[in-house]
């Protein structure tokens, strides 16, 4: 174990030692992102009468692996995800959306005449991969109702049967940061069918409507290799608009009825299907969420992919050996530094500014998100200050967590998990270094050691 000494103080006068120790404490607290509790560093009589060494330990074993959730709930997603792109590591990533609709009115004047029907989709500013290429959206009619296989939730692995026949299709070059809407002309066969049911009052309530019209599936083209695009869900951003005209005394007046997302929750008739086919061989071994793929067997790399549920798992199996240092000691700070693999990110595949940190048990079930003592969530924050020298890394403040590992009998099978906080609403992917490379993952412990004078 390599120990790098910041300072070494010799006991001279009690007053001088106390002054210096307080300065040390204040300095480390100021530099840390965490609030330390009273037990973190106490400058008592034993401390002030002692020799003090403040050391940096950076050779603790960090076990890094990759796991994959069996499925991710996407029925509560904040956006629609539609598109497809080919990734050399994660495979062909495809997003499709399944949704139910309800009309805003069940009344159409008996004198009205059908005009047309159009689907409107508005960008929500999320995108991933190359928006300079074209995307295609195929609009399909669902053949089955939304029947949740597990309670009222739907998952990235869910599917509802749909017709092979397009109700409409649209090829476009995405402009995800614009305020534009995509407009897709829908088959008049569907428009006239819905118009007839409403005008003749064959359908007058939600149950009758969903029995007749079960919803839509929005599918990317099988040949697409562009970007995953996010679309907003709100009623003023996504709607199917049925146009009709009514003859007034001197003119024809155009009216419309909108069909907006069905907001039911039992079950929710909405979800994103997110798939990744034919990834690299390492990722094909993740057949069950309890499989932990060590970086020792995956090219010294760990992986993260939103939407699909691939996450980086981190453990500190020998952390308590820090207590073997001679003398009494206390932890001042703990920071994990983990680097993305060089060349694994780009303008098309950007690094997130932050990643969330979760706690999982031995079965890789999430127990909670990790929080600081002050109640704020622990985040892995990207540091790009020296990006020009390829010195890009995530830092994770773990002082409180490591302190708990050192002072309590926590479950040794517990682990940390890295994922974007919006992992059910995105498809962001990352490749991180393990602990054998030049740019290996490092846990830096700042530790104060003090020995009572004899």
Rosetta blueprint (number, residue, H / E / L):
1 X L
2 X L
3 X E
4 X E
5 X E
6 X E
7 X E
8 X E
9 X E
10 X L
11 X L
12 X L
13 X L
14 X H
15 X H
16 X H
17 X H
18 X H
19 X H
20 X H
21 X H
22 X H
23 X H
24 X H
25 X H
26 X H
27 X H
28 X H
29 X H
30 X H
31 X H
32 X L
33 X L
34 X L
35 X L
36 X L
37 X L
38 X L
39 X L
40 X L
41 X L
42 X L
43 X L
44 X L
45 X H
46 X H
47 X H
48 X H
49 X L
50 X E
51 X E
52 X E
53 X E
54 X E
55 X E
56 X E
57 X E
58 X L
59 X L
60 X L
61 X L
62 X L
63 X E
64 X E
65 X E
66 X E
67 X E
68 X E
69 X L
70 X L
71 X L
72 X L
73 X E
74 X L
75 X L
76 X L
77 X L
78 X L
79 X L
80 X E
81 X E
82 X E
83 X E
84 X E
85 X E
86 X E
87 X E
88 X L
89 X L
90 X L
91 X E
92 X E
93 X E
94 X E
95 X E
96 X E
97 X E
98 X E
99 X E
100 X L
101 X E
102 X E
103 X E
104 X L
105 X L
106 X L
107 X L
108 X L
109 X L
110 X L
111 X L
112 X L
113 X E
114 X E
115 X E
116 X E
117 X E
118 X E
119 X E
120 X E
121 X E
122 X E
123 X E
124 X E
125 X E
126 X E
127 X E
128 X E
129 X E
130 X L
131 X L
132 X L
133 X L
134 X E
135 X E
136 X E
137 X E
138 X E
139 X E
140 X E
141 X E
142 X E
143 X L
144 X L
145 X L
146 X L
147 X L
148 X L
149 X L
150 X E
151 X L
152 X L
153 X E
154 X L
155 X E
156 X L
157 X L
158 X L
159 X L
160 X L
161 X L
162 X E
163 X E
164 X E
165 X E
166 X E
167 X E
168 X E
169 X E
170 X E
171 X E
172 X E
173 X E
174 X L
175 X L
176 X L
177 X L
178 X L
179 X L
180 X L
181 X E
182 X E
183 X E
184 X E
185 X E
186 X L
187 X L
188 X H
189 X H
190 X H
191 X H
192 X H
193 X H
194 X H
195 X H
196 X H
197 X H
198 X H
199 X H
200 X L
201 X L
202 X L
203 X L
204 X L
205 X L
206 X H
207 X H
208 X H
209 X H
210 X H
211 X H
212 X H
213 X L
214 X L
215 X L
216 X E
217 X E
218 X E
219 X E
220 X E
221 X L
222 X L
223 X L
224 X L
225 X L
226 X L
227 X E
228 X E
229 X E
230 X E
231 X E
232 X L
233 X L
234 X L
235 X L
236 X L
237 X L
238 X E
239 X E
240 X E
241 X E
242 X E
243 X E
244 X E
245 X E
246 X E
247 X E
248 X L
249 X L
250 X L
251 X L
252 X E
253 X E
254 X E
255 X E
256 X E
257 X E
258 X E
259 X E
260 X E
261 X E
262 X L
263 X L
264 X L
265 X L
266 X L
267 X L
268 X L
269 X L
270 X E
271 X E
272 X E
273 X E
274 X E
275 X E
276 X E
277 X E
278 X L
279 X L
280 X L
281 X H
282 X H
283 X H
284 X H
285 X L
286 X L
287 X L
288 X L
289 X L
290 X L
291 X L
292 X L
293 X E
294 X E
295 X H
296 X H
297 X H
298 X L
299 X L
300 X L
301 X E
302 X E
303 X E
304 X E
305 X E
306 X L
307 X L
308 X L
309 X L
310 X E
311 X E
312 X E
313 X E
314 X E
315 X E
316 X L
317 X L
318 X L
319 X H
320 X H
321 X H
322 X H
323 X H
324 X H
325 X L
326 X L
327 X L
328 X E
329 X E
330 X E
331 X E
332 X E
333 X E
334 X E
335 X E
336 X E
337 X E
338 X E
339 X L
340 X E
341 X L
342 X L
343 X L
344 X L
345 X L
346 X L
347 X L
348 X L
349 X L
350 X L
351 X L
352 X L
353 X L
354 X E
355 X E
356 X E
357 X E
358 X E
359 X E
360 X E
361 X L
362 X L
363 X L
364 X L
365 X L
366 X E
367 X E
368 X E
369 X E
370 X L
371 X E
372 X L
373 X L
374 X L
375 X L
376 X L
377 X E
378 X L
379 X E
380 X E
381 X E
382 X E
383 X E
384 X E
385 X E
386 X E
387 X H
388 X H
389 X H
390 X L
391 X E
392 X E
393 X E
394 X E
395 X E
396 X E
397 X E
398 X L
399 X H
400 X H
401 X H
402 X H
403 X H
404 X H
405 X H
406 X H
407 X H
408 X L
409 X L
410 X L
411 X L
412 X L
413 X L
414 X L
415 X E
416 X E
417 X E
418 X E
419 X E
420 X L
421 X L
422 X L
423 X L
424 X L
425 X L
426 X L
427 X L
428 X L
429 X E
430 X E
431 X E
432 X E
433 X E
434 X L
435 X L
436 X L
437 X L
438 X L
439 X L
440 X L
441 X L
442 X E
443 X E
444 X E
445 X E
446 X E
447 X E
448 X E
449 X E
450 X E
451 X E
452 X E
453 X L
454 X L
